Amino acid sequence: MVFDNAKLLLRLLWRPADAMSGILDQGSLLFASLAVLAVSLLVQYGVQSVIPRAPVAAQHAAQPQETEQPDEDQPALPLAHAQPWWSFSFYAPLLVLAVVYVPGTLLVTSLIAHLGGFGAVFERDYSPLLTCTAMAWAAVNIPIALAAMVAPPPVLAAVAALACLYFAVLMFFAVRTVFGTENGIAAGSVLLSVIPLAAAIFFWAPLRFVFGWLASPFFLFYAFYFLGGEFRNLGAELRRQQNLRRMLDAAAINPHDGAAQYPLGLIYQQRRQYTAAIQRFKNAIAIDPTETDAHFQLGRIAREQGRFTEALAHFQTVLSQDEKHNLSEILRETGATYLDLGQYQEARRLLSAYLERRPYDPEALFHYGQVLEKLGEPAEAREMYARSVEAARTAPRYRRRYTAKWSRLAQKQARRL
């Protein structure tokens, strides 16, 4: 287990997307925390050996006055060293990540992506995101620790700047993998997550005092005594996800069991690892050609990647098996694919049929508005865009993560008419 986690830590340096997915499947919050502490010790030792601290008098009257004659028999007083304002204890980075940065990133992402209530998001995603973040922080600080031991201060500063930039890249993959968000939302979350870090830097002096108090053995003993159950539950959600993944992998060993291949494909699809997801869905179809769900997801991935002809072939297979599949969303997806291919009459037929069954779907209303716009009916298209915006606005809170995109696009298209 330790060896596997160490490989995932190093893999972050050249295959971040694959490594983040592996951390969710095999990573340990305990290993990630210990890695942060170990790397912090190395960085602290290296930085303090490279950048000397300013000497100060050990006593207030260390320097004799000009009129006074120094006592030759009095021994010289040793000089203490002033701690610079940016100095830190080896446990401070872990506390900042756990108390400031990860909760701040959770809050920002839940607001941008409309993930739901912050309490539910925190309970579900805190431990996975903290594990990924801690592993990312440890990985980018390994080069800093090595540079601090052998390189001069200018080189160390350059390495530290590059490490900060790469940490932002790793956090992009972490947010996208944990929450399954789009690239734009993941990038925006990473940019805005700087806000809680900036606040921590601004209040660093009082935070150093608080962190020192939190790390005292007296406090840790009573905190673990009274809150030990809560601390153990921090990694419970990550362990549940990993146990589910292990059971699915065990079931997928059976070459005649297609039921295990499909959920594994959904996991990879949610993490935007489309190559692995496509392979799992194809395995499910090879075992059972009537696996309608796998055909549907293959069509959605192909359409998202711009392979419209292949997507249409999968959707037509689903229509031949069940035209009401997935609450009739197969009609919407097929109609949108015909729209992408420029076959507007077919798109109009399928989208209108879908809207007769589900008239308040913002995505379908937006696509139908596009079809009407292409067919030269701007007034009707404008009405569809307005209905799409209204449907997204009145959608249940848990659906706004999916509907907000179509509201923005509908408003943009309506302004162009």
C-alpha beads as a LAMMPS data file, in Angstrom:
LAMMPS data file: protein, C-alpha beads

417 atoms
416 bonds

1 atom types
1 bond types

-500.0 500.0 xlo xhi
-500.0 500.0 ylo yhi
-500.0 500.0 zlo zhi

Masses

1 110.0

Atoms # bond

1 1 1 0.000 0.000 0.000
2 1 1 2.798 2.421 0.905
3 1 1 4.670 1.540 -2.279
4 1 1 1.544 2.050 -4.404
5 1 1 0.900 5.450 -2.833
6 1 1 4.528 6.456 -3.358
7 1 1 4.235 5.572 -7.057
8 1 1 1.071 7.665 -7.322
9 1 1 2.880 10.557 -5.634
10 1 1 5.707 10.476 -8.161
11 1 1 3.339 9.886 -11.088
12 1 1 1.789 13.279 -10.384
13 1 1 4.949 14.818 -11.822
14 1 1 4.353 13.514 -15.358
15 1 1 0.854 11.925 -15.599
16 1 1 -1.363 14.082 -13.376
17 1 1 -4.777 13.059 -14.726
18 1 1 -4.071 9.335 -14.424
19 1 1 -2.439 9.833 -11.016
20 1 1 -5.416 11.765 -9.597
21 1 1 -7.768 8.994 -10.663
22 1 1 -5.455 6.435 -9.074
23 1 1 -5.389 8.436 -5.836
24 1 1 -9.182 8.291 -5.645
25 1 1 -9.050 4.525 -6.174
26 1 1 -6.044 3.596 -4.021
27 1 1 -4.866 6.702 -2.182
28 1 1 -4.610 6.980 1.581
29 1 1 -5.325 10.167 3.515
30 1 1 -2.873 9.027 6.187
31 1 1 -0.081 8.531 3.636
32 1 1 -0.833 11.899 2.021
33 1 1 -0.696 13.652 5.393
34 1 1 2.578 11.982 6.362
35 1 1 4.021 12.851 2.952
36 1 1 3.171 16.529 3.512
37 1 1 4.830 16.467 6.939
38 1 1 7.955 14.731 5.649
39 1 1 8.381 17.029 2.659
40 1 1 7.690 20.066 4.872
41 1 1 10.533 19.023 7.168
42 1 1 12.883 18.717 4.201
43 1 1 11.830 22.081 2.788
44 1 1 12.158 23.773 6.166
45 1 1 15.633 22.360 6.700
46 1 1 16.789 23.270 3.210
47 1 1 15.375 26.796 3.163
48 1 1 16.772 27.679 6.587
49 1 1 20.204 26.431 5.559
50 1 1 20.197 28.494 2.356
51 1 1 18.673 31.744 3.634
52 1 1 20.459 32.866 6.832
53 1 1 18.536 34.545 9.584
54 1 1 19.466 37.936 10.988
55 1 1 21.347 37.852 14.305
56 1 1 19.926 39.846 17.186
57 1 1 21.143 40.546 20.700
58 1 1 20.301 37.963 23.262
59 1 1 19.764 40.643 25.885
60 1 1 18.552 44.226 25.660
61 1 1 21.924 45.609 26.798
62 1 1 24.180 43.434 24.688
63 1 1 25.882 46.430 23.034
64 1 1 27.880 48.559 25.588
65 1 1 27.512 52.315 25.595
66 1 1 30.408 54.374 24.246
67 1 1 31.063 55.909 27.682
68 1 1 31.109 52.549 29.406
69 1 1 34.114 50.314 29.537
70 1 1 33.297 46.685 28.779
71 1 1 34.091 44.220 31.488
72 1 1 36.807 41.953 30.167
73 1 1 35.898 39.281 32.695
74 1 1 32.272 39.103 31.527
75 1 1 31.775 36.336 28.947
76 1 1 30.389 37.249 25.532
77 1 1 26.672 36.703 25.232
78 1 1 25.513 34.354 22.483
79 1 1 23.393 35.839 19.696
80 1 1 19.934 34.562 18.974
81 1 1 18.439 34.572 15.512
82 1 1 15.287 36.354 14.474
83 1 1 12.601 34.268 12.865
84 1 1 11.560 35.827 9.526
85 1 1 7.862 36.531 9.043
86 1 1 7.521 33.808 6.412
87 1 1 8.968 31.034 8.565
88 1 1 6.738 28.078 9.313
89 1 1 6.591 24.940 11.369
90 1 1 6.687 21.642 9.534
91 1 1 3.040 20.914 10.368
92 1 1 1.749 24.336 9.214
93 1 1 1.315 23.405 5.499
94 1 1 -0.852 20.420 6.404
95 1 1 -3.013 22.541 8.703
96 1 1 -3.369 25.262 6.066
97 1 1 -4.416 22.707 3.461
98 1 1 -6.861 20.948 5.773
99 1 1 -8.365 23.994 7.506
100 1 1 -8.137 26.776 4.911
101 1 1 -7.393 25.723 1.354
102 1 1 -9.458 22.552 0.834
103 1 1 -12.639 23.899 2.536
104 1 1 -12.215 27.110 0.530
105 1 1 -11.868 25.157 -2.723
106 1 1 -14.927 23.078 -1.828
107 1 1 -16.957 26.218 -1.193
108 1 1 -15.835 27.930 -4.401
109 1 1 -16.454 24.856 -6.551
110 1 1 -19.868 24.163 -5.025
111 1 1 -20.909 27.749 -5.772
112 1 1 -19.572 27.812 -9.329
113 1 1 -20.686 24.335 -10.357
114 1 1 -23.960 24.362 -8.332
115 1 1 -23.056 21.088 -6.626
116 1 1 -25.689 21.489 -3.901
117 1 1 -25.567 22.427 -0.248
118 1 1 -22.099 23.026 1.146
119 1 1 -22.720 20.647 4.055
120 1 1 -23.521 17.732 1.756
121 1 1 -20.618 18.548 -0.555
122 1 1 -18.237 18.811 2.408
123 1 1 -19.299 15.460 3.841
124 1 1 -19.028 13.723 0.468
125 1 1 -15.943 15.288 -1.118
126 1 1 -13.749 16.684 1.673
127 1 1 -11.608 13.597 2.265
128 1 1 -11.116 12.782 -1.464
129 1 1 -10.156 16.377 -2.258
130 1 1 -7.890 16.676 0.803
131 1 1 -6.092 13.473 -0.178
132 1 1 -5.558 14.675 -3.758
133 1 1 -4.496 18.146 -2.586
134 1 1 -2.046 16.837 0.000
135 1 1 -0.474 14.485 -2.543
136 1 1 -0.223 17.353 -5.035
137 1 1 1.415 19.639 -2.470
138 1 1 3.925 16.977 -1.481
139 1 1 4.761 16.215 -5.120
140 1 1 5.468 19.828 -6.139
141 1 1 7.568 20.471 -3.024
142 1 1 9.936 17.563 -3.604
143 1 1 11.889 19.567 -6.234
144 1 1 11.936 22.563 -3.856
145 1 1 13.415 20.424 -1.078
146 1 1 16.100 19.080 -3.416
147 1 1 16.896 22.540 -4.832
148 1 1 17.156 24.013 -1.343
149 1 1 19.926 21.572 -0.509
150 1 1 22.095 22.098 -3.575
151 1 1 21.076 25.293 -5.387
152 1 1 21.707 28.994 -4.634
153 1 1 18.799 31.231 -3.567
154 1 1 17.993 32.615 -7.086
155 1 1 17.637 29.098 -8.486
156 1 1 15.592 28.072 -5.457
157 1 1 13.239 31.011 -6.035
158 1 1 12.759 30.000 -9.680
159 1 1 12.067 26.390 -8.730
160 1 1 9.560 27.532 -6.095
161 1 1 7.745 29.727 -8.649
162 1 1 7.492 26.850 -11.133
163 1 1 6.310 24.554 -8.357
164 1 1 3.485 26.971 -7.480
165 1 1 2.365 27.043 -11.102
166 1 1 2.449 23.259 -11.341
167 1 1 0.490 22.979 -8.099
168 1 1 -2.271 24.990 -9.805
169 1 1 -2.150 22.529 -12.719
170 1 1 -2.420 19.576 -10.353
171 1 1 -5.347 21.214 -8.542
172 1 1 -7.091 21.647 -11.901
173 1 1 -6.924 17.889 -12.432
174 1 1 -7.890 17.243 -8.805
175 1 1 -11.034 19.394 -9.011
176 1 1 -12.007 17.937 -12.381
177 1 1 -11.473 14.367 -11.203
178 1 1 -13.170 14.658 -7.801
179 1 1 -16.200 16.678 -8.916
180 1 1 -16.424 15.698 -12.589
181 1 1 -16.717 19.345 -13.632
182 1 1 -16.001 20.835 -17.028
183 1 1 -12.560 22.234 -17.757
184 1 1 -13.691 25.858 -17.493
185 1 1 -15.311 25.352 -14.111
186 1 1 -12.264 23.458 -12.814
187 1 1 -9.939 26.238 -13.967
188 1 1 -12.168 28.910 -12.423
189 1 1 -12.301 27.049 -9.130
190 1 1 -8.516 26.820 -8.988
191 1 1 -8.124 30.530 -9.730
192 1 1 -10.664 31.561 -7.093
193 1 1 -9.225 29.150 -4.522
194 1 1 -6.348 31.608 -4.198
195 1 1 -8.702 33.863 -2.202
196 1 1 -8.663 31.770 1.016
197 1 1 -4.894 31.343 0.657
198 1 1 -4.463 35.107 0.324
199 1 1 -6.576 35.588 3.429
200 1 1 -4.402 33.067 5.284
201 1 1 -1.248 34.974 4.269
202 1 1 -2.807 38.267 5.346
203 1 1 -3.664 36.835 8.771
204 1 1 -0.505 34.703 8.993
205 1 1 0.700 36.171 12.305
206 1 1 -2.421 35.233 14.315
207 1 1 -2.745 31.986 12.353
208 1 1 0.765 30.966 13.419
209 1 1 -0.294 31.379 17.029
210 1 1 -3.494 29.392 16.473
211 1 1 -1.712 26.603 14.608
212 1 1 0.918 26.393 17.326
213 1 1 -1.818 26.054 19.922
214 1 1 -3.654 23.434 17.839
215 1 1 -0.475 21.389 17.527
216 1 1 0.248 21.282 21.256
217 1 1 0.253 17.745 22.718
218 1 1 -2.260 18.792 25.383
219 1 1 -4.786 19.950 22.797
220 1 1 -4.180 17.004 20.471
221 1 1 -4.751 14.511 23.277
222 1 1 -8.124 15.940 24.288
223 1 1 -9.156 16.603 20.701
224 1 1 -8.529 12.974 19.801
225 1 1 -10.195 11.789 23.021
226 1 1 -13.421 13.700 22.457
227 1 1 -13.448 13.968 18.659
228 1 1 -11.693 10.774 17.652
229 1 1 -14.800 9.412 15.945
230 1 1 -15.183 12.548 13.850
231 1 1 -11.532 12.422 12.790
232 1 1 -11.869 8.776 11.803
233 1 1 -14.924 9.649 9.722
234 1 1 -12.941 12.181 7.678
235 1 1 -11.726 9.433 5.370
236 1 1 -14.885 7.338 5.513
237 1 1 -16.305 8.601 2.202
238 1 1 -13.041 7.977 0.380
239 1 1 -12.851 4.472 1.833
240 1 1 -16.431 3.745 0.752
241 1 1 -15.655 4.836 -2.796
242 1 1 -12.518 2.731 -2.860
243 1 1 -14.341 -0.334 -1.511
244 1 1 -16.982 0.031 -4.230
245 1 1 -14.279 0.282 -6.860
246 1 1 -12.545 -2.848 -5.555
247 1 1 -15.795 -4.807 -5.647
248 1 1 -16.476 -3.678 -9.216
249 1 1 -12.953 -4.611 -10.291
250 1 1 -13.380 -8.031 -8.715
251 1 1 -16.707 -8.522 -10.504
252 1 1 -15.240 -7.353 -13.820
253 1 1 -12.779 -10.255 -13.780
254 1 1 -15.633 -12.502 -14.882
255 1 1 -15.566 -12.321 -18.708
256 1 1 -19.294 -13.069 -18.890
257 1 1 -20.445 -10.348 -16.481
258 1 1 -21.200 -7.139 -18.381
259 1 1 -23.022 -5.585 -15.437
260 1 1 -19.711 -4.709 -13.756
261 1 1 -18.180 -3.136 -16.862
262 1 1 -20.854 -0.454 -17.229
263 1 1 -20.509 1.156 -13.743
264 1 1 -16.725 1.145 -14.119
265 1 1 -17.206 3.008 -17.393
266 1 1 -19.422 5.538 -15.619
267 1 1 -16.699 6.148 -13.017
268 1 1 -14.128 6.883 -15.705
269 1 1 -16.613 9.014 -17.635
270 1 1 -17.391 11.102 -14.557
271 1 1 -13.645 11.660 -14.115
272 1 1 -13.362 12.595 -17.824
273 1 1 -11.038 9.705 -18.578
274 1 1 -12.785 8.960 -21.824
275 1 1 -10.361 6.400 -23.237
276 1 1 -10.797 4.087 -20.260
277 1 1 -14.560 4.745 -20.177
278 1 1 -14.965 3.865 -23.866
279 1 1 -13.084 0.620 -23.353
280 1 1 -15.313 -0.377 -20.426
281 1 1 -18.503 0.404 -22.352
282 1 1 -17.234 -1.560 -25.358
283 1 1 -16.447 -4.493 -23.079
284 1 1 -20.020 -4.377 -21.766
285 1 1 -21.398 -4.409 -25.334
286 1 1 -19.083 -7.246 -26.354
287 1 1 -20.461 -9.330 -23.484
288 1 1 -24.072 -8.260 -24.035
289 1 1 -24.950 -6.500 -27.344
290 1 1 -28.318 -5.465 -25.870
291 1 1 -26.627 -3.334 -23.174
292 1 1 -28.583 -0.199 -24.071
293 1 1 -26.985 2.000 -21.410
294 1 1 -23.495 1.336 -22.774
295 1 1 -24.551 2.285 -26.307
296 1 1 -26.135 5.461 -24.950
297 1 1 -23.002 6.542 -23.086
298 1 1 -20.751 5.703 -26.031
299 1 1 -22.954 7.931 -28.178
300 1 1 -22.732 10.787 -25.680
301 1 1 -18.935 10.548 -25.480
302 1 1 -18.607 10.384 -29.274
303 1 1 -20.837 13.442 -29.681
304 1 1 -18.888 15.378 -27.054
305 1 1 -15.661 14.545 -28.896
306 1 1 -17.086 15.643 -32.250
307 1 1 -17.513 12.171 -33.785
308 1 1 -21.124 12.813 -34.794
309 1 1 -21.553 9.963 -37.279
310 1 1 -20.359 7.399 -34.745
311 1 1 -22.543 8.986 -32.075
312 1 1 -25.576 8.776 -34.344
313 1 1 -24.928 5.060 -34.959
314 1 1 -24.945 4.367 -31.207
315 1 1 -28.068 6.467 -30.639
316 1 1 -29.921 4.716 -33.452
317 1 1 -29.068 1.394 -31.814
318 1 1 -30.573 2.668 -28.572
319 1 1 -33.704 3.908 -30.382
320 1 1 -34.172 0.502 -31.974
321 1 1 -33.969 -1.146 -28.553
322 1 1 -35.924 1.372 -26.447
323 1 1 -37.080 4.787 -27.691
324 1 1 -37.990 5.801 -24.121
325 1 1 -34.540 5.003 -22.769
326 1 1 -33.310 7.190 -19.920
327 1 1 -36.610 9.045 -19.553
328 1 1 -36.715 9.581 -23.343
329 1 1 -33.426 11.515 -23.295
330 1 1 -32.349 9.372 -26.229
331 1 1 -34.669 11.495 -28.378
332 1 1 -32.970 14.677 -27.206
333 1 1 -29.453 13.335 -27.760
334 1 1 -30.284 11.981 -31.226
335 1 1 -32.001 15.220 -32.206
336 1 1 -28.997 17.241 -31.027
337 1 1 -26.706 14.986 -33.077
338 1 1 -28.804 15.573 -36.193
339 1 1 -28.479 19.295 -35.439
340 1 1 -24.694 18.925 -35.301
341 1 1 -24.787 17.120 -38.653
342 1 1 -26.930 19.843 -40.242
343 1 1 -30.011 17.628 -40.728
344 1 1 -32.437 20.138 -39.272
345 1 1 -35.742 18.507 -40.207
346 1 1 -34.809 15.255 -38.477
347 1 1 -33.568 17.221 -35.519
348 1 1 -36.844 19.150 -35.361
349 1 1 -38.910 15.958 -35.460
350 1 1 -37.037 14.248 -32.637
351 1 1 -36.692 17.316 -30.406
352 1 1 -40.377 18.224 -30.748
353 1 1 -41.303 14.641 -29.840
354 1 1 -39.082 14.840 -26.790
355 1 1 -40.513 18.196 -25.685
356 1 1 -44.029 16.772 -25.863
357 1 1 -42.954 14.327 -23.156
358 1 1 -40.646 16.663 -21.166
359 1 1 -41.528 20.285 -21.994
360 1 1 -39.326 21.830 -19.269
361 1 1 -35.910 20.478 -20.248
362 1 1 -33.573 23.505 -20.695
363 1 1 -31.120 21.625 -22.883
364 1 1 -33.782 20.360 -25.290
365 1 1 -35.406 23.801 -25.460
366 1 1 -32.054 25.357 -26.312
367 1 1 -31.343 22.811 -29.069
368 1 1 -34.864 23.233 -30.454
369 1 1 -34.333 26.982 -30.532
370 1 1 -31.145 26.415 -32.528
371 1 1 -33.027 24.234 -34.991
372 1 1 -35.736 26.870 -35.472
373 1 1 -33.054 29.537 -35.927
374 1 1 -31.360 27.455 -38.638
375 1 1 -34.724 26.911 -40.367
376 1 1 -35.348 30.651 -40.546
377 1 1 -37.894 31.058 -37.733
378 1 1 -36.265 33.651 -35.438
379 1 1 -39.433 34.555 -33.487
380 1 1 -40.097 30.930 -32.547
381 1 1 -36.402 30.410 -31.769
382 1 1 -36.417 33.415 -29.426
383 1 1 -39.427 31.924 -27.627
384 1 1 -37.589 28.608 -27.161
385 1 1 -34.559 30.394 -25.750
386 1 1 -36.758 32.299 -23.306
387 1 1 -38.409 29.044 -22.225
388 1 1 -34.979 27.460 -21.755
389 1 1 -33.878 30.289 -19.464
390 1 1 -37.105 30.071 -17.460
391 1 1 -36.881 26.269 -17.172
392 1 1 -33.305 26.537 -15.868
393 1 1 -34.288 29.263 -13.405
394 1 1 -37.145 27.207 -11.930
395 1 1 -35.249 23.895 -11.879
396 1 1 -34.737 22.189 -8.510
397 1 1 -31.592 23.207 -6.693
398 1 1 -29.853 19.867 -7.209
399 1 1 -30.410 20.189 -10.988
400 1 1 -28.876 23.643 -11.378
401 1 1 -25.426 22.162 -11.777
402 1 1 -26.632 20.799 -15.129
403 1 1 -29.097 23.470 -16.202
404 1 1 -27.044 26.635 -15.600
405 1 1 -24.972 26.026 -18.733
406 1 1 -28.022 25.963 -21.000
407 1 1 -29.456 29.092 -19.451
408 1 1 -26.245 30.994 -20.236
409 1 1 -26.122 29.695 -23.803
410 1 1 -29.806 30.476 -24.387
411 1 1 -29.386 34.042 -23.177
412 1 1 -26.364 34.488 -25.415
413 1 1 -28.197 33.179 -28.495
414 1 1 -31.294 35.259 -27.752
415 1 1 -29.223 38.444 -27.685
416 1 1 -27.890 37.664 -31.143
417 1 1 -31.355 37.458 -32.710

Bonds

1 1 1 2
2 1 2 3
3 1 3 4
4 1 4 5
5 1 5 6
6 1 6 7
7 1 7 8
8 1 8 9
9 1 9 10
10 1 10 11
11 1 11 12
12 1 12 13
13 1 13 14
14 1 14 15
15 1 15 16
16 1 16 17
17 1 17 18
18 1 18 19
19 1 19 20
20 1 20 21
21 1 21 22
22 1 22 23
23 1 23 24
24 1 24 25
25 1 25 26
26 1 26 27
27 1 27 28
28 1 28 29
29 1 29 30
30 1 30 31
31 1 31 32
32 1 32 33
33 1 33 34
34 1 34 35
35 1 35 36
36 1 36 37
37 1 37 38
38 1 38 39
39 1 39 40
40 1 40 41
41 1 41 42
42 1 42 43
43 1 43 44
44 1 44 45
45 1 45 46
46 1 46 47
47 1 47 48
48 1 48 49
49 1 49 50
50 1 50 51
51 1 51 52
52 1 52 53
53 1 53 54
54 1 54 55
55 1 55 56
56 1 56 57
57 1 57 58
58 1 58 59
59 1 59 60
60 1 60 61
61 1 61 62
62 1 62 63
63 1 63 64
64 1 64 65
65 1 65 66
66 1 66 67
67 1 67 68
68 1 68 69
69 1 69 70
70 1 70 71
71 1 71 72
72 1 72 73
73 1 73 74
74 1 74 75
75 1 75 76
76 1 76 77
77 1 77 78
78 1 78 79
79 1 79 80
80 1 80 81
81 1 81 82
82 1 82 83
83 1 83 84
84 1 84 85
85 1 85 86
86 1 86 87
87 1 87 88
88 1 88 89
89 1 89 90
90 1 90 91
91 1 91 92
92 1 92 93
93 1 93 94
94 1 94 95
95 1 95 96
96 1 96 97
97 1 97 98
98 1 98 99
99 1 99 100
100 1 100 101
101 1 101 102
102 1 102 103
103 1 103 104
104 1 104 105
105 1 105 106
106 1 106 107
107 1 107 108
108 1 108 109
109 1 109 110
110 1 110 111
111 1 111 112
112 1 112 113
113 1 113 114
114 1 114 115
115 1 115 116
116 1 116 117
117 1 117 118
118 1 118 119
119 1 119 120
120 1 120 121
121 1 121 122
122 1 122 123
123 1 123 124
124 1 124 125
125 1 125 126
126 1 126 127
127 1 127 128
128 1 128 129
129 1 129 130
130 1 130 131
131 1 131 132
132 1 132 133
133 1 133 134
134 1 134 135
135 1 135 136
136 1 136 137
137 1 137 138
138 1 138 139
139 1 139 140
140 1 140 141
141 1 141 142
142 1 142 143
143 1 143 144
144 1 144 145
145 1 145 146
146 1 146 147
147 1 147 148
148 1 148 149
149 1 149 150
150 1 150 151
151 1 151 152
152 1 152 153
153 1 153 154
154 1 154 155
155 1 155 156
156 1 156 157
157 1 157 158
158 1 158 159
159 1 159 160
160 1 160 161
161 1 161 162
162 1 162 163
163 1 163 164
164 1 164 165
165 1 165 166
166 1 166 167
167 1 167 168
168 1 168 169
169 1 169 170
170 1 170 171
171 1 171 172
172 1 172 173
173 1 173 174
174 1 174 175
175 1 175 176
176 1 176 177
177 1 177 178
178 1 178 179
179 1 179 180
180 1 180 181
181 1 181 182
182 1 182 183
183 1 183 184
184 1 184 185
185 1 185 186
186 1 186 187
187 1 187 188
188 1 188 189
189 1 189 190
190 1 190 191
191 1 191 192
192 1 192 193
193 1 193 194
194 1 194 195
195 1 195 196
196 1 196 197
197 1 197 198
198 1 198 199
199 1 199 200
200 1 200 201
201 1 201 202
202 1 202 203
203 1 203 204
204 1 204 205
205 1 205 206
206 1 206 207
207 1 207 208
208 1 208 209
209 1 209 210
210 1 210 211
211 1 211 212
212 1 212 213
213 1 213 214
214 1 214 215
215 1 215 216
216 1 216 217
217 1 217 218
218 1 218 219
219 1 219 220
220 1 220 221
221 1 221 222
222 1 222 223
223 1 223 224
224 1 224 225
225 1 225 226
226 1 226 227
227 1 227 228
228 1 228 229
229 1 229 230
230 1 230 231
231 1 231 232
232 1 232 233
233 1 233 234
234 1 234 235
235 1 235 236
236 1 236 237
237 1 237 238
238 1 238 239
239 1 239 240
240 1 240 241
241 1 241 242
242 1 242 243
243 1 243 244
244 1 244 245
245 1 245 246
246 1 246 247
247 1 247 248
248 1 248 249
249 1 249 250
250 1 250 251
251 1 251 252
252 1 252 253
253 1 253 254
254 1 254 255
255 1 255 256
256 1 256 257
257 1 257 258
258 1 258 259
259 1 259 260
260 1 260 261
261 1 261 262
262 1 262 263
263 1 263 264
264 1 264 265
265 1 265 266
266 1 266 267
267 1 267 268
268 1 268 269
269 1 269 270
270 1 270 271
271 1 271 272
272 1 272 273
273 1 273 274
274 1 274 275
275 1 275 276
276 1 276 277
277 1 277 278
278 1 278 279
279 1 279 280
280 1 280 281
281 1 281 282
282 1 282 283
283 1 283 284
284 1 284 285
285 1 285 286
286 1 286 287
287 1 287 288
288 1 288 289
289 1 289 290
290 1 290 291
291 1 291 292
292 1 292 293
293 1 293 294
294 1 294 295
295 1 295 296
296 1 296 297
297 1 297 298
298 1 298 299
299 1 299 300
300 1 300 301
301 1 301 302
302 1 302 303
303 1 303 304
304 1 304 305
305 1 305 306
306 1 306 307
307 1 307 308
308 1 308 309
309 1 309 310
310 1 310 311
311 1 311 312
312 1 312 313
313 1 313 314
314 1 314 315
315 1 315 316
316 1 316 317
317 1 317 318
318 1 318 319
319 1 319 320
320 1 320 321
321 1 321 322
322 1 322 323
323 1 323 324
324 1 324 325
325 1 325 326
326 1 326 327
327 1 327 328
328 1 328 329
329 1 329 330
330 1 330 331
331 1 331 332
332 1 332 333
333 1 333 334
334 1 334 335
335 1 335 336
336 1 336 337
337 1 337 338
338 1 338 339
339 1 339 340
340 1 340 341
341 1 341 342
342 1 342 343
343 1 343 344
344 1 344 345
345 1 345 346
346 1 346 347
347 1 347 348
348 1 348 349
349 1 349 350
350 1 350 351
351 1 351 352
352 1 352 353
353 1 353 354
354 1 354 355
355 1 355 356
356 1 356 357
357 1 357 358
358 1 358 359
359 1 359 360
360 1 360 361
361 1 361 362
362 1 362 363
363 1 363 364
364 1 364 365
365 1 365 366
366 1 366 367
367 1 367 368
368 1 368 369
369 1 369 370
370 1 370 371
371 1 371 372
372 1 372 373
373 1 373 374
374 1 374 375
375 1 375 376
376 1 376 377
377 1 377 378
378 1 378 379
379 1 379 380
380 1 380 381
381 1 381 382
382 1 382 383
383 1 383 384
384 1 384 385
385 1 385 386
386 1 386 387
387 1 387 388
388 1 388 389
389 1 389 390
390 1 390 391
391 1 391 392
392 1 392 393
393 1 393 394
394 1 394 395
395 1 395 396
396 1 396 397
397 1 397 398
398 1 398 399
399 1 399 400
400 1 400 401
401 1 401 402
402 1 402 403
403 1 403 404
404 1 404 405
405 1 405 406
406 1 406 407
407 1 407 408
408 1 408 409
409 1 409 410
410 1 410 411
411 1 411 412
412 1 412 413
413 1 413 414
414 1 414 415
415 1 415 416
416 1 416 417
